[in-house]
């Protein structure tokens, strides 16, 4: 290692992992930006469209638990490459069959595996860096969520130019090249193999054995889940409420994602210097205030734009802060805890689109949905403050 504790080759490992994560998230998030086109082509209702968008999010969240364990056990290089190779199959299926609801749900289910890539890359990156640099390293890696930005910008335009099959074909080519490059160039950081073989669902026992895991799980449910939900649902909201064309709506959703992506490494960098608790406090407080304001103002374009961008920044800061906290507090089980926390984030992205669609269908407004977001943020802030007070009362303990 260098004097600063960083292993030689860490920079290359970080770049390769970030590229692989970006490409995986590009493929994983295709159905959101293409949602309005799919809705028009096969006549989906708002609730049906929300299901199509939410299913890959759900599967991506659930698979993070076993894939995090596999990354610890087998090494992230092998697991990440295999995951990208598998992703080619649902992309091929969606390119061929995307004109029926059953096909979108079924193949979207398997496309969701790509969303679990996050839990594979975190332990890969984490082991290349010392604790004092893990926050910024994981924040840079987390910027791979920018794959959603690319999908939002280019997928609708590719579909308009060459048809709805084309975005999936393009994604197949990019994923295949990235998988080959990652296998050839990436290396796992040297480390001792764990003495005990863990079952694929063994991380669930951490909720019982180490209750501190519950806290970052709740935090990421809000931070990353809120980001995914808003990105996936914004195109539908902008086309249905503000009558924007599909390409414009997708581009605005990509702008939302870009702010969150940029804020995420900033959140990790600031957490390295000021502590994750402070970053998370700012994130949760801002989320609560903005969500309360969005409720009555989302029908006005200027307030919606400004508040959405602030919300994106809050989500990004919170996501960056959460994984700095995980790296600090669970260095012996980073892969397993990342799987749990990442699964919670994916579930946070699964439920809100369904809730928003149901609330709008019942009440004719999204007000209640935004108020529920504000209450969730307030709950995270209360939990964070309670754990900080407990930590001050017990010297030598670390909050999670």
C-alpha positions as MATLAB code, in Angstrom:
seq = 'XXXXXXXXXXXXXXXXXXXXXXXXXXXXXXXXXXXXXXXXXXXXXXXXXXXXXXXXXXXXXXXXXXXXXXXXXXXXXXXXXXXXXXXXXXXXXXXXXXXXXXXXXXXXXXXXXXXXXXXXXXXXXXXXXXXXXXXXXXXXXXXXXXXXXXXXXXXXXXXXXXXXXXXXXXXXXXXXXXXXXXXXXXXXXXXXXXXXXXXXXXXXXXXXXXXXXXXXXXXXXXXXXXXXXXXXXXXXXXXXXXXXXXXXXXXXXXXXXXXXXXXXXXXXXXXXXXXXXXXXXXXXXXXXXXXXXXXXXXXXXXXXXXXXXXXXXXXXXXXXXXXXXXXXXXXXXXXXXXXXXXXXXXXXXXXXXXXXXXXXXXXXXXXXXXXXXXXXXXXXXXXXXXXXXXXXXXXXXXXX';
ca = [
       0.000    0.000    0.000;
       0.980    3.644   -0.357;
       1.689    5.881    2.576;
      -1.946    6.926    2.593;
      -3.020    3.281    2.811;
      -4.422    3.043   -0.705;
      -3.494   -0.135   -2.573;
      -1.622    0.219   -5.887;
      -4.140   -0.198   -8.670;
      -6.992    1.271   -6.663;
      -7.642    4.011   -9.213;
      -8.015    1.553  -12.069;
     -10.291   -0.649   -9.967;
     -12.499    2.332   -9.134;
     -12.768    3.404  -12.779;
     -13.609   -0.107  -13.996;
     -16.202   -0.655  -11.281;
     -17.811    2.731  -11.910;
     -18.054    2.084  -15.653;
     -19.532   -1.389  -15.080;
     -22.044   -0.002  -12.588;
     -23.002    2.846  -14.929;
     -23.618    0.464  -17.823;
     -25.589   -1.936  -15.618;
     -27.780    0.901  -14.369;
     -28.283    2.151  -17.911;
     -29.729   -1.244  -18.846;
     -31.681   -1.585  -15.598;
     -33.427    1.776  -15.915;
     -34.532    1.595  -19.561;
     -38.200    0.893  -18.863;
     -38.719    4.161  -16.963;
     -37.757    6.583  -19.769;
     -39.452    4.337  -22.340;
     -42.615    4.161  -20.234;
     -44.641    6.808  -22.110;
     -43.780    5.183  -25.473;
     -44.715    1.749  -24.161;
     -47.925    3.146  -22.688;
     -48.966    4.604  -26.023;
     -47.999    1.542  -28.060;
     -49.870   -1.097  -26.051;
     -52.425    1.038  -24.220;
     -51.221    0.645  -20.627;
     -53.156    2.287  -17.813;
     -51.283    4.451  -15.323;
     -51.320    1.660  -12.740;
     -50.129   -0.926  -15.305;
     -47.293    1.378  -16.362;
     -46.271    1.882  -12.728;
     -46.090   -1.913  -12.324;
     -43.924   -2.273  -15.445;
     -41.527    0.368  -14.120;
     -41.525   -0.954  -10.551;
     -40.906   -4.674  -11.203;
     -37.203   -4.320  -12.218;
     -36.695   -2.119   -9.169;
     -38.140   -4.794   -6.889;
     -36.019   -7.585   -8.333;
     -32.903   -5.426   -8.252;
     -33.481   -4.773   -4.579;
     -34.080   -8.397   -3.568;
     -31.090   -9.760   -5.479;
     -28.686   -7.389   -3.750;
     -28.693   -9.585   -0.657;
     -27.460  -12.857   -2.216;
     -25.189  -11.096   -4.706;
     -23.540   -9.138   -1.905;
     -22.753  -12.443   -0.178;
     -21.471  -13.966   -3.423;
     -19.197  -10.958   -3.945;
     -17.718  -11.556   -0.489;
     -17.365  -15.297   -1.127;
     -16.285  -15.550   -4.768;
     -14.842  -12.118   -5.471;
     -16.594   -9.221   -7.158;
     -14.733   -9.600  -10.466;
     -16.354  -12.947  -11.247;
     -19.782  -12.021   -9.889;
     -19.933   -8.652  -11.659;
     -18.920  -10.193  -15.000;
     -21.467  -12.998  -14.661;
     -24.189  -10.518  -13.749;
     -23.551   -8.407  -16.852;
     -23.508  -11.534  -19.021;
     -26.874  -12.600  -17.589;
     -28.329   -9.135  -18.240;
     -27.921   -9.735  -21.981;
     -30.740  -12.317  -21.872;
     -33.627  -10.097  -20.703;
     -32.391   -7.305  -22.970;
     -32.601   -9.662  -25.934;
     -36.058  -10.807  -24.854;
     -37.322   -7.237  -24.480;
     -35.955   -6.302  -27.878;
     -37.975   -9.152  -29.404;
     -41.089   -9.041  -27.186;
     -42.211   -5.658  -25.842;
     -45.723   -5.374  -27.228;
     -47.623   -7.044  -24.373;
     -47.935   -6.327  -20.665;
     -46.969   -9.882  -19.687;
     -43.715   -9.649  -21.643;
     -42.746   -6.329  -20.082;
     -43.420   -7.642  -16.567;
     -41.758  -11.024  -17.071;
     -38.607   -9.847  -18.830;
     -38.466   -6.699  -16.711;
     -38.348   -9.037  -13.715;
     -35.114  -10.592  -14.993;
     -33.736   -7.238  -16.157;
     -34.019   -6.220  -12.518;
     -30.989   -8.396  -11.706;
     -28.818   -5.651  -13.204;
     -29.992   -3.321  -10.446;
     -28.259   -5.577   -7.924;
     -24.888   -4.614   -9.416;
     -24.488   -1.951   -6.765;
     -24.093   -4.532   -3.993;
     -21.353   -6.278   -5.985;
     -19.288   -3.179   -6.681;
     -19.298   -1.677   -3.177;
     -17.185   -4.417   -1.528;
     -14.991   -4.507   -4.642;
     -14.189   -0.785   -4.349;
     -14.169   -0.689   -0.555;
     -11.300   -3.179   -0.220;
      -9.004   -1.091   -2.403;
      -9.167    1.962   -0.105;
      -8.369    2.764    3.545;
     -11.235    3.886    5.825;
     -10.387    7.589    5.558;
     -10.867    7.484    1.774;
     -13.745    5.042    1.469;
     -16.404    7.734    1.640;
     -15.232    9.585   -1.443;
     -14.319    6.358   -3.288;
     -17.762    4.868   -2.710;
     -19.324    8.196   -3.593;
     -17.514    8.209   -6.938;
     -18.543    4.620   -7.532;
     -22.121    5.489   -6.599;
     -22.099    8.134   -9.320;
     -22.567    5.167  -11.618;
     -26.251    5.723  -10.978;
     -25.653    8.230  -13.779;
     -26.531    5.350  -16.068;
     -30.097    6.432  -15.375;
     -29.224    9.896  -16.728;
     -27.905    8.387  -19.956;
     -30.975    6.188  -20.283;
     -33.288    9.145  -19.755;
     -31.500   11.228  -22.374;
     -30.896    8.716  -25.131;
     -33.395    5.852  -24.842;
     -36.488    7.789  -25.985;
     -34.550    9.367  -28.848;
     -33.201    6.002  -29.991;
     -36.749    4.618  -29.848;
     -38.104    7.549  -31.862;
     -35.430    7.093  -34.524;
     -35.291    3.286  -34.872;
     -38.203    1.814  -32.926;
     -38.776    0.482  -29.424;
     -36.512   -2.547  -29.926;
     -33.472   -0.370  -30.637;
     -32.688    0.861  -27.073;
     -32.523   -2.739  -25.852;
     -30.239   -3.756  -28.738;
     -27.915   -0.808  -28.062;
     -27.844   -1.723  -24.379;
     -26.935   -5.314  -25.262;
     -23.899   -4.186  -27.241;
     -22.683   -1.852  -24.491;
     -23.189   -4.419  -21.723;
     -21.397   -7.141  -23.682;
     -18.345   -4.945  -24.329;
     -18.240   -3.796  -20.711;
     -18.484   -7.341  -19.364;
     -15.570   -8.447  -21.535;
     -13.470   -5.435  -20.542;
     -14.188   -5.886  -16.840;
     -13.245   -9.563  -16.908;
      -9.989   -8.852  -18.714;
      -8.869   -5.756  -16.782;
     -10.367   -5.878  -13.286;
      -8.738   -7.591  -10.306;
     -10.057   -8.171   -6.798;
      -8.035   -6.549   -4.027;
      -5.804   -9.067   -2.193;
      -7.505  -10.183    0.994;
      -7.967  -13.152    3.267;
     -10.961  -15.287    2.411;
     -13.629  -15.429    5.125;
     -13.159  -18.429    7.374;
     -16.889  -19.140    7.597;
     -18.969  -19.831    4.508;
     -22.129  -17.785    4.704;
     -25.459  -18.789    3.208;
     -26.871  -16.526    0.518;
     -29.572  -15.277    2.895;
     -27.344  -15.193    5.974;
     -27.199  -11.361    5.952;
     -30.807  -11.352    7.135;
     -29.538  -12.612   10.491;
     -27.712   -9.332   10.917;
     -31.027   -7.659   11.670;
     -31.191   -9.861   14.772;
     -27.519  -10.125   15.696;
     -26.516   -6.503   14.952;
     -29.604   -4.312   15.264;
     -27.587   -1.238   14.258;
     -28.020   -2.447   10.657;
     -31.651   -1.289   10.743;
     -30.682    2.387   10.743;
     -28.712    2.644    7.450;
     -31.324    0.364    5.908;
     -34.023    2.910    6.719;
     -31.833    5.807    5.569;
     -31.138    4.234    2.186;
     -34.784    3.267    1.763;
     -35.437    6.998    1.674;
     -32.330    8.325   -0.102;
     -31.850    5.876   -2.948;
     -35.434    4.677   -3.042;
     -36.676    8.227   -3.351;
     -34.216    8.908   -6.157;
     -35.240    5.829   -8.161;
     -38.952    6.444   -7.609;
     -38.829   10.086   -8.675;
     -36.663    9.371  -11.708;
     -38.940    6.582  -12.904;
     -42.176    8.461  -12.254;
     -41.231   11.962  -13.403;
     -41.698   11.255  -17.139;
     -45.252   10.098  -16.493;
     -46.024   13.046  -14.213;
     -44.609   15.557  -16.689;
     -46.491   14.129  -19.660;
     -49.809   13.661  -17.853;
     -49.889   16.809  -15.689;
     -47.829   19.268  -17.767;
     -48.487   17.880  -21.267;
     -44.797   17.725  -22.199;
     -43.741   15.545  -25.092;
     -42.004   12.290  -24.191;
     -38.469   13.311  -25.136;
     -38.712   16.570  -23.162;
     -40.109   14.754  -20.121;
     -37.353   12.128  -20.268;
     -34.682   14.812  -20.586;
     -36.024   16.639  -17.527;
     -36.036   13.386  -15.576;
     -32.421   12.871  -16.663;
     -31.596   16.339  -15.315;
     -33.076   15.302  -11.976;
     -30.925   12.159  -12.000;
     -27.793   14.109  -12.951;
     -28.089   16.374   -9.907;
     -28.455   13.338   -7.635;
     -25.502   11.602   -9.293;
     -23.238   14.644   -8.828;
     -24.379   15.101   -5.226;
     -23.608   11.519   -4.262;
     -19.778   11.660   -4.327;
     -20.009   15.085   -2.707;
     -21.970   13.458    0.096;
     -19.248   10.844    0.511;
     -16.464   13.435    0.397;
     -18.125   15.671    2.991;
     -18.870   12.618    5.155;
     -15.147   11.779    5.196;
     -14.469   15.217    6.662;
     -17.490   16.159    8.763;
     -19.024   12.774    9.498;
     -21.919   10.940    7.872;
     -24.377   12.004   10.596;
     -24.187   15.676    9.641;
     -24.630   14.975    5.948;
     -27.595   12.707    6.621;
     -29.222   15.285    8.904;
     -29.073   17.894    6.146;
     -30.383   15.405    3.582;
     -33.381   14.288    5.634;
     -34.360   17.785    6.742;
     -34.208   19.103    3.178;
     -36.211   16.141    1.861;
     -38.978   16.677    4.399;
     -39.306   20.401    3.652;
     -39.201   20.004   -0.130;
     -41.733   17.156   -0.119;
     -44.190   19.263    1.888;
     -43.819   22.070   -0.648;
     -44.149   19.773   -3.662;
     -47.561   18.533   -2.534;
     -49.474   21.732   -3.356;
     -47.029   23.051   -5.994;
     -46.284   20.147   -8.360;
     -48.852   21.408  -10.891;
     -46.767   24.570  -11.450;
     -43.771   23.937  -13.702;
     -41.279   26.397  -12.189;
     -41.769   25.316   -8.540;
     -41.802   21.665   -9.627;
     -38.491   22.092  -11.453;
     -36.722   23.944   -8.650;
     -38.002   21.726   -5.853;
     -37.282   18.522   -7.772;
     -33.656   19.542   -8.309;
     -33.248   20.378   -4.618;
     -34.809   17.022   -3.762;
     -32.387   15.278   -6.128;
     -29.430   16.910   -4.365;
     -30.796   15.850   -0.970;
     -31.204   12.258   -2.146;
     -27.676   12.186   -3.570;
     -26.102   13.564   -0.399;
     -28.038   11.078    1.696;
     -26.975    8.117   -0.449;
     -23.321    9.147   -0.257;
     -23.503    9.619    3.499;
     -25.206    6.286    4.087;
     -22.461    4.192    2.555;
     -19.713    6.090    4.305;
     -21.517    5.109    7.483;
     -21.717    1.452    6.376;
     -17.999    1.329    5.543;
     -17.130    2.807    8.956;
     -19.428    0.692   11.100;
     -19.405   -2.715    9.398;
     -15.920   -3.157    7.886;
     -16.038   -6.920    8.489;
     -19.330   -7.444    6.613;
     -19.345   -4.731    3.960;
     -20.703   -6.988    1.206;
     -23.464   -8.445    3.349;
     -24.545   -5.133    4.874;
     -24.367   -3.454    1.466;
     -26.746   -6.112    0.172;
     -29.237   -5.422    2.954;
     -28.996   -1.660    2.705;
     -29.070   -1.739   -1.075;
     -32.127   -4.000   -0.999;
     -33.894   -1.472    1.186;
     -33.038    1.264   -1.296;
     -34.452   -0.798   -4.117;
     -37.655   -1.429   -2.170;
     -37.821    2.304   -1.575;
     -37.862    2.728   -5.336;
     -40.465   -0.003   -5.831;
     -43.332    1.190   -3.656;
     -43.575    4.961   -4.288;
     -44.500    4.753   -7.996;
     -47.280    2.336   -7.115;
     -48.406    4.575   -4.249;
     -48.335    7.696   -6.439;
     -50.360    5.987   -9.166;
     -52.890    4.645   -6.660;
     -53.177    7.967   -4.790;
     -53.687    9.865   -8.035;
     -56.263    7.354   -9.258;
     -58.250    7.591   -6.013;
     -57.896   11.289   -5.146;
     -57.029   12.883   -8.493;
     -53.937   14.440   -6.894;
     -50.377   13.521   -5.892;
     -50.559   15.586   -2.679;
     -50.892   12.642   -0.305;
     -47.972   10.837   -1.948;
     -45.604   13.766   -1.361;
     -46.811   14.113    2.233;
     -45.971   10.445    2.831;
     -42.462   11.143    1.511;
     -42.131   14.019    3.984;
     -43.223   11.789    6.875;
     -40.671    9.137    5.891;
     -37.892   11.746    5.843;
     -38.987   13.036    9.219;
     -38.863    9.484   10.595;
     -35.277    9.078    9.331;
     -34.273   12.372   10.932;
     -35.792   11.394   14.285;
     -34.019    8.022   14.232;
     -30.701    9.636   13.333;
     -30.934   12.174   16.137;
     -31.943    9.498   18.662;
     -28.953    7.351   17.766;
     -26.609   10.335   18.008;
     -27.873   11.057   21.520;
     -27.412    7.407   22.490;
     -23.859    7.421   21.119;
     -22.955   10.486   23.161;
     -24.206    8.680   26.252;
     -22.064    5.599   25.536;
     -18.425    6.614   24.870;
     -16.617    4.450   22.367;
     -19.697    3.287   20.514;
     -20.351    4.037   16.907;
     -23.747    4.851   15.507;
     -25.122    3.212   12.403;
];
